[in-house]
């Protein structure tokens, strides 16, 4: 069933066009899919977000707690701070509904489907 839920698409044109932002945006979209499934009555107890992005995993498992409190990182404004905060809010909302959210970094060979979806999205015309 999970493969049927995979989406492809582009980062909105007004958004920052970076790999890190794209990873955050994709994670937000994935949690939206989970939320929609729950609205339709699907029972979901645990979501594992698998990504090749060290940035995303570190941001959501270690740094987000520091960032939420301070709104800065080592005295500097947060890079991708608002999108990370939005992702954290989405994850927290699901966790309040008893859905555990985990982030896991994987090697690229375990992420081939995501790479194919990204390449397909890049080829699409807007």
C-alpha positions in Angstrom: 0.0 0.0 0.0 2.8 2.5 0.8 4.0 2.6 -2.8 0.5 3.6 -3.9 0.7 6.6 -1.6 4.0 8.0 -3.1 3.6 11.4 -4.6 5.8 13.5 -6.9 5.8 17.2 -7.5 7.7 20.4 -7.5 8.6 22.7 -4.7 6.4 25.8 -5.0 8.0 28.4 -7.3 8.0 31.1 -4.6 9.9 28.8 -2.1 13.6 28.4 -1.6 14.9 26.1 -4.4 17.3 24.0 -2.3 17.7 20.3 -1.7 17.2 20.8 2.1 13.9 22.8 1.5 12.7 20.1 -0.9 13.3 17.4 1.7 11.4 19.4 4.3 8.5 20.1 1.8 8.3 16.4 0.9 8.1 15.5 4.5 5.3 18.0 5.1 3.5 16.6 2.1 3.9 13.0 3.4 2.5 13.9 6.8 -0.4 15.5 5.0 -1.1 12.2 3.3 -1.0 10.5 6.7 -3.4 13.0 8.1 -5.8 12.6 5.1 -5.7 8.8 5.6 -6.6 9.2 9.2 -9.5 11.5 8.3 -10.9 8.7 6.1 -10.8 6.3 9.0 -7.4 4.5 8.4 -5.7 3.5 11.7 -2.1 4.6 11.7 0.1 4.1 14.8 3.6 4.8 13.5 5.1 6.6 10.5 8.7 6.2 9.6 10.1 8.9 7.4 13.0 7.4 5.5 15.3 9.9 3.7 18.8 10.2 2.5 18.9 13.7 3.9 21.2 14.0 7.0 20.0 17.5 7.4 16.3 16.5 7.7 17.0 13.7 10.2 19.3 15.8 12.3 16.9 18.8 12.2 13.9 16.7 13.3 15.6 14.4 15.8 18.1 16.7 17.5 18.1 20.3 16.5 14.4 21.0 16.4 14.1 21.1 20.2 16.9 23.7 20.5 15.5 25.7 17.6 11.9 25.7 19.0 13.1 27.3 22.2 15.8 29.7 20.8 14.6 30.4 17.2 18.3 30.7 16.4 21.2 28.3 15.7 24.6 29.4 17.1 23.5 33.0 17.1 22.3 33.0 13.5 18.8 32.9 12.2 17.7 29.4 11.3 18.3 28.2 7.8 14.9 26.8 6.8 13.6 27.7 10.2 10.0 28.4 9.3 9.6 25.2 7.2 11.2 23.1 9.9 8.9 24.7 12.5 5.9 23.9 10.2 7.0 20.3 9.8 7.5 20.0 13.6 4.0 21.4 14.1 2.5 18.8 11.6 4.4 15.9 13.3 3.4 17.1 16.8 -0.3 17.3 15.7 -0.2 13.7 14.5 1.6 12.6 17.7 -1.2 14.2 19.7 -3.4 11.8 17.9 -1.2 8.9 19.1 0.8 8.5 15.9 4.5 8.0 16.5 6.6 9.9 13.9 10.2 8.7 13.4 12.9 10.0 11.0 15.5 7.6 9.7 18.4 8.2 7.4 19.0 5.6 4.7 21.6 5.0 2.1 20.7 6.1 -1.4 20.3 2.6 -2.7 17.3 2.2 -0.4 15.7 5.3 -1.8 15.6 4.5 -5.5 11.8 5.0 -5.8 12.0 8.5 -4.3 14.9 9.3 -6.7 12.8 8.2 -9.6 9.8 10.2 -8.4 12.0 13.3 -8.0 13.4 12.9 -11.5 9.9 12.4 -12.9 8.7 15.6 -11.2 11.7 17.5 -12.5 10.7 16.5 -16.1 7.1 17.7 -15.7 6.1 21.0 -17.0 4.5 23.4 -14.6 
